Amino acid sequence: MSQQLHPPKPVKLIVGMLSRDEGLFVPAESKMAALWGAIDITSKVMAFEQTRYYEKEMGTGLRRKFVAFVDLIRPEKLACVKHQSNAIEAELAATEAKRLGVARPINLDPGYVEPSKLVLATTKNYSHRIYIGENMYAEATLRYHQGQWQGWPFTYPDYASGAYFDFLTSVRERLMEQLSSQS
């Protein structure tokens, strides 16, 4: 007896933005919306102080903001989205790096929320990451279990800190509404 295969449900695209210049969030959002549709939910702007990993190429005083998009996507589109976000980063670097005196004026980290987890795309392989095609990898950065977000031993410190949980919960709730209206 063969098992019936079921396609995955659509997921909610999010992007975490990181920059020392909050003003760059506006053109980044505009460029992303042109590719992926209207923005549905935004987070507040937060200080990014959990690690100094990005300071060498991005400078100090980094700020973090998240956006989620109205249109749901197929999960297999994440590799393509990561390539597109990398292109937006390069485009903004070409016009803003010299002004800000940094090599990388903005970092865009796309991922998606599904009911049970947050998945982030990355260009870097590691033991806990899965190859998703197009020279990209992904990891289940957080899981949603027993009504709360939970990290793993490999979860980035800023994601594990709980600072983003309110935003992610809002995105998850909106996703659940959208999925239920599609049924």
Stockholm file with secondary structure:
# STOCKHOLM 1.0

chainA/1-183         MSQQLHPPKPVKLIVGMLSRDEGLFVPAESKMAALWGAIDITSKVMAFEQTRYYEKEMGTGLRRKFVAFVDLIRPEKLACVKHQSNAIEAELAATEAKRLGVARPINLDPGYVEPSKLVLATTKNYSHRIYIGENMYAEATLRYHQGQWQGWPFTYPDYASGAYFDFLTSVRERLMEQLSSQS
#=GR chainA/1-183 SS CCCCCCCCCCEEEEEEEEESCGGGHHHHHHHHHHHHCCEEEECCCEECCSCCTTHHHHCSSCEEEEEEEEEEECGGGHHHHHHHHHHHHHHHHHHHHHHHTSSCSCEEEEEEEETTEEEEEESCCCTTCEEEETTEEEEEEEEEETTEEEECTTSCHHHHTTTTHHHHHHHHHHHHHHHHHHC
#=GC SS_cons         CCCCCCCCCCEEEEEEEEESCGGGHHHHHHHHHHHHCCEEEECCCEECCSCCTTHHHHCSSCEEEEEEEEEEECGGGHHHHHHHHHHHHHHHHHHHHHHHTSSCSCEEEEEEEETTEEEEEESCCCTTCEEEETTEEEEEEEEEETTEEEECTTSCHHHHTTTTHHHHHHHHHHHHHHHHHHC
//
